[in-house]
Amino acid sequence: MALYAIIFIISLIKFPLYKSTSLKFLPLIFLLTLVAESMGMLINKVYGPPNSIVYNIYYFFYFTLFFYLFMKMIDVKKYKNYIKIGIIIFWFFYLRDLFFTDVLNESYTKSYIAGAGVLIYCIILYYISILQSSKILVVRNDLLFWISVGLFLFYIGYLPIKIIRTWFYKPDSFFEILMIIQFSLITIMYLFFLTGFLWMKKKS
């Protein structure tokens, strides 16, 4: 929670450096994360599990905003079209869960996996686009590069954990280790976010 709050505050402090670009949505994404995690903890503490409804709603906006961000920041037209197809795929899975999954008591796992998969795909397209342009020369000071590295490492590591925890869960030490790995991945992701904000330069 401390990391969520710190990154949100820093994103506001650094906002003047990227307010004229599509990165201006980053503080909103970080705020949504902070609010969702806070509400999730509160519901779990006061009413007990499940708190799925918070995250089921949150992930729709979280993934959609990141898809839009990458689509706007990538210059290659065909890559933009690929991302649009990815958005449609994610929305299809979300609509399916909306009708066939209990929003109050069950996690939208299939939507989450689809969203994470599409986000990884967006990041790969972003990497390809910067390798094909002069942006590769100034990538160290590019906020989106550090954001994308953090996201990529997290979802590549967490997707298998999400699948195992959802369909193969057993209350034993192995799953406690998976929780530790999950929290480590979150920490690594946010440290990359922090690095990006500290090293970034103004975007035009």
C-alpha positions as CSV (number, residue, x, y, z in Angstrom):
1,M,0.0,0.0,0.0
2,A,2.9,2.4,0.8
3,L,4.3,1.8,-2.7
4,Y,0.9,2.4,-4.3
5,A,0.6,5.7,-2.4
6,I,4.2,6.8,-3.1
7,I,4.0,6.2,-6.8
8,F,0.7,8.0,-7.1
9,I,2.1,11.1,-5.2
10,I,5.2,11.1,-7.4
11,S,3.1,10.8,-10.5
12,L,1.3,14.0,-9.5
13,I,4.5,15.8,-8.7
14,K,6.0,14.9,-12.1
15,F,2.7,15.5,-13.9
16,P,3.8,18.8,-15.5
17,L,6.6,16.9,-17.4
18,Y,4.1,14.7,-19.3
19,K,0.7,16.4,-19.0
20,S,0.7,17.1,-22.7
21,T,1.0,13.5,-23.7
22,S,-1.2,10.3,-23.4
23,L,0.9,9.5,-20.3
24,K,-1.4,12.0,-18.5
25,F,-3.6,9.0,-17.7
26,L,-1.0,7.4,-15.4
27,P,-2.0,9.2,-12.2
28,L,-5.6,8.0,-12.8
29,I,-4.4,4.4,-13.2
30,F,-2.3,4.7,-10.0
31,L,-5.2,6.3,-8.2
32,L,-7.6,3.5,-9.3
33,T,-5.1,1.0,-8.0
34,L,-4.7,2.7,-4.7
35,V,-8.5,3.0,-4.2
36,A,-9.2,-0.6,-5.3
37,E,-6.6,-2.1,-3.0
38,S,-7.8,0.1,-0.1
39,M,-11.4,-0.9,-0.7
40,G,-10.4,-4.5,-1.1
41,M,-8.6,-4.5,2.2
42,L,-11.4,-2.7,4.0
43,I,-14.1,-5.1,2.7
44,N,-12.0,-8.1,3.6
45,K,-11.4,-6.7,7.1
46,V,-14.9,-5.5,7.9
47,Y,-17.1,-8.0,6.0
48,G,-14.6,-10.8,5.3
49,P,-14.0,-12.4,1.9
50,P,-14.9,-12.4,-0.9
51,N,-14.0,-8.9,-2.1
52,S,-14.1,-9.9,-5.8
53,I,-16.5,-7.1,-6.9
54,V,-13.9,-4.4,-6.3
55,Y,-11.2,-6.0,-8.4
56,N,-13.7,-7.2,-11.1
57,I,-14.7,-3.6,-11.7
58,Y,-11.2,-2.2,-11.3
59,Y,-9.5,-4.5,-13.9
60,F,-11.8,-3.4,-16.7
61,F,-10.7,0.3,-16.3
62,Y,-7.1,-0.6,-15.4
63,F,-6.4,-2.7,-18.5
64,T,-8.5,-0.6,-20.9
65,L,-6.6,2.6,-19.8
66,F,-3.2,0.9,-20.3
67,F,-4.3,-0.4,-23.7
68,Y,-5.3,3.0,-24.8
69,L,-2.1,4.5,-23.4
70,F,0.1,2.1,-25.5
71,M,-2.0,2.6,-28.6
72,K,-1.6,6.4,-28.4
73,M,2.1,6.3,-27.6
74,I,3.0,3.8,-30.5
75,D,3.5,5.6,-33.8
76,V,3.2,2.5,-36.1
77,K,-0.4,2.4,-37.5
78,K,-0.6,-1.4,-38.0
79,Y,0.5,-1.8,-34.3
80,K,-2.3,0.5,-33.3
81,N,-4.7,-1.7,-35.2
82,Y,-3.4,-4.8,-33.5
83,I,-4.0,-3.2,-30.1
84,K,-7.5,-2.3,-31.1
85,I,-8.1,-6.0,-31.9
86,G,-6.6,-6.9,-28.5
87,I,-9.0,-4.4,-26.8
88,I,-12.0,-6.1,-28.5
89,I,-10.7,-9.5,-27.3
90,F,-10.4,-8.3,-23.7
91,W,-13.9,-6.7,-23.8
92,F,-15.3,-9.9,-25.2
93,F,-13.9,-11.9,-22.3
94,Y,-15.1,-9.2,-19.8
95,L,-18.6,-9.2,-21.3
96,R,-18.7,-13.0,-21.0
97,D,-17.7,-12.9,-17.4
98,L,-20.2,-10.1,-16.8
99,F,-23.0,-12.5,-17.9
100,F,-21.8,-15.9,-16.7
101,T,-19.7,-15.1,-13.6
102,D,-21.0,-14.0,-10.2
103,V,-19.5,-10.5,-9.8
104,L,-20.0,-10.5,-6.1
105,N,-18.4,-13.9,-5.2
106,E,-16.2,-15.0,-8.1
107,S,-13.1,-13.4,-9.6
108,Y,-13.2,-12.6,-13.3
109,T,-10.1,-14.8,-13.9
110,K,-10.6,-15.3,-17.6
111,S,-10.9,-11.6,-18.2
112,Y,-7.8,-11.0,-16.1
113,I,-5.8,-13.5,-18.0
114,A,-7.0,-12.1,-21.3
115,G,-6.2,-8.5,-20.2
116,A,-2.8,-9.4,-18.9
117,G,-2.0,-11.3,-22.2
118,V,-3.1,-8.4,-24.3
119,L,-1.1,-6.0,-22.2
120,I,2.0,-8.1,-22.6
121,Y,1.4,-8.1,-26.4
122,C,1.0,-4.2,-26.3
123,I,4.4,-4.0,-24.5
124,I,6.1,-6.2,-27.1
125,L,4.7,-4.0,-29.9
126,Y,6.0,-1.0,-28.1
127,Y,9.4,-2.5,-27.8
128,I,9.5,-3.4,-31.5
129,S,8.4,0.2,-32.4
130,I,11.1,1.9,-30.4
131,L,13.7,-0.5,-31.8
132,Q,12.7,0.6,-35.2
133,S,12.9,4.3,-34.4
134,S,15.4,6.9,-32.9
135,K,13.6,6.6,-29.5
136,I,16.0,3.8,-28.7
137,L,18.7,6.4,-28.2
138,V,16.9,8.2,-25.4
139,V,15.0,5.3,-23.9
140,R,16.8,5.7,-20.5
141,N,14.8,9.0,-20.0
142,D,11.5,7.6,-21.4
143,L,8.9,7.1,-18.6
144,L,6.8,4.7,-20.7
145,F,9.9,2.4,-21.2
146,W,10.4,2.0,-17.4
147,I,6.6,1.6,-16.9
148,S,6.5,-1.1,-19.6
149,V,9.5,-3.0,-18.1
150,G,7.9,-3.1,-14.7
151,L,4.5,-4.3,-16.2
152,F,6.2,-6.8,-18.4
153,L,8.2,-8.4,-15.6
154,F,5.2,-8.5,-13.3
155,Y,2.7,-10.1,-15.7
156,I,5.2,-12.6,-17.1
157,G,5.9,-13.7,-13.6
158,Y,2.4,-13.4,-12.1
159,L,0.2,-15.0,-14.8
160,P,1.4,-18.5,-14.0
161,I,0.8,-17.8,-10.3
162,K,-2.7,-16.5,-11.0
163,I,-3.6,-19.6,-12.9
164,I,-2.2,-22.0,-10.3
165,R,-3.9,-20.1,-7.4
166,T,-7.2,-20.1,-9.2
167,W,-7.5,-23.7,-10.4
168,F,-5.0,-25.6,-8.3
169,Y,-5.1,-23.9,-4.9
170,K,-4.3,-25.9,-1.8
171,P,-3.6,-24.4,1.7
172,D,0.0,-25.5,2.0
173,S,3.5,-24.0,2.1
174,F,3.9,-24.0,-1.7
175,F,1.1,-21.5,-2.1
176,E,2.6,-19.4,0.7
177,I,5.8,-19.2,-1.3
178,L,3.7,-18.1,-4.4
179,M,2.3,-15.2,-2.3
180,I,5.8,-14.1,-1.4
181,I,6.8,-14.2,-5.1
182,Q,3.7,-12.2,-5.9
183,F,4.5,-9.5,-3.5
184,S,8.1,-9.5,-4.7
185,L,7.0,-9.0,-8.3
186,I,4.7,-6.1,-7.2
187,T,7.7,-4.5,-5.4
188,I,10.0,-4.9,-8.4
189,M,7.3,-3.5,-10.8
190,Y,6.8,-0.4,-8.7
191,L,10.6,0.1,-8.3
192,F,10.8,0.3,-12.1
193,F,7.9,2.8,-12.1
194,L,9.9,4.9,-9.5
195,T,13.0,4.7,-11.6
196,G,11.1,5.9,-14.6
197,F,9.7,9.0,-12.8
198,L,13.2,9.8,-11.3
199,W,15.0,9.6,-14.7
200,M,12.3,11.0,-17.0
201,K,12.6,14.2,-19.0
202,K,9.9,16.4,-20.3
203,K,7.8,14.9,-23.2
204,S,6.8,17.2,-26.0
